[in-house]
Amino acid sequence: MSTFKIAVIGDKDSILGFKTLGVTTFSVTNADSALSVLKKVVKEDYAILFITEELAQHLEEPIEEIKKRFLPVVVPIPNNKGTLGIGMAKVKESVEKAIGADILFRKEG
């Protein structure tokens, strides 16, 4: 049975709960530190990487490069202060790319 490594990158208060679930957490205070950890996580063969939206918005280019690979899957998540809407926008973008239409957020009439 294989196991997948999961990591979370974000500020301490936002990622603390993940640690109790056995997820590897990387507490960072700025985008430069997050970029360094992001590179490390990619090299260490993590399958899933959660990153707070606040940090993800500063690392769009490296995250887009990572998305060209099979793994890790990068998932922006809200921090403890709430969402910036980035995670949901990425889900919408992925669905539109896969389906060819906006089936999640289209507005009727």
NORRAMO-V290961 format. One record per residue. N is the residue number from 1. RES is the residue in one letter. SS is DSSP state (~ for helix, > for strand, _ for the rest). PHI is phi as a letter, one per 20 degrees, with the letter a starting at -180 (none if undefined). Layout:
n res ss phi
N RES SS PHI
N RES SS PHI
This chain:
n res ss phi
1 M _ none
2 S _ e
3 T _ d
4 F _ d
5 K _ e
6 I > c
7 A > c
8 V > c
9 I > d
10 G > r
11 D _ f
12 K ~ g
13 D ~ f
14 S ~ e
15 I ~ d
16 L ~ g
17 G ~ f
18 F ~ f
19 K ~ f
20 T ~ f
21 L _ e
22 G _ n
23 V _ e
24 T > f
25 T > d
26 F > c
27 S > e
28 V _ c
29 T _ d
30 N _ b
31 A ~ f
32 D ~ f
33 S ~ f
34 A ~ f
35 L ~ f
36 S ~ f
37 V ~ f
38 L ~ g
39 K ~ f
40 K ~ f
41 V ~ f
42 V ~ f
43 K ~ f
44 E _ e
45 D _ l
46 Y _ f
47 A _ e
48 I > c
49 L > c
50 F > e
51 I > c
52 T > f
53 E ~ g
54 E ~ g
55 L ~ f
56 A ~ g
57 Q _ f
58 H _ e
59 L _ c
60 E ~ g
61 E ~ f
62 P ~ f
63 I ~ f
64 E ~ f
65 E ~ f
66 I ~ f
67 K _ f
68 K _ f
69 R _ e
70 F _ f
71 L _ c
72 P _ e
73 V > e
74 V > d
75 V > c
76 P > f
77 I > c
78 P _ f
79 N > e
80 N _ f
81 K _ e
82 G > p
83 T _ e
84 L _ d
85 G _ n
86 I ~ f
87 G ~ g
88 M ~ f
89 A ~ f
90 K ~ f
91 V ~ f
92 K ~ g
93 E ~ f
94 S ~ f
95 V ~ f
96 E ~ f
97 K ~ f
98 A ~ f
99 I ~ e
100 G _ n
101 A _ b
102 D _ e
103 I _ e
104 L _ e
105 F _ c
106 R _ f
107 K _ d
108 E _ e
109 G _ k
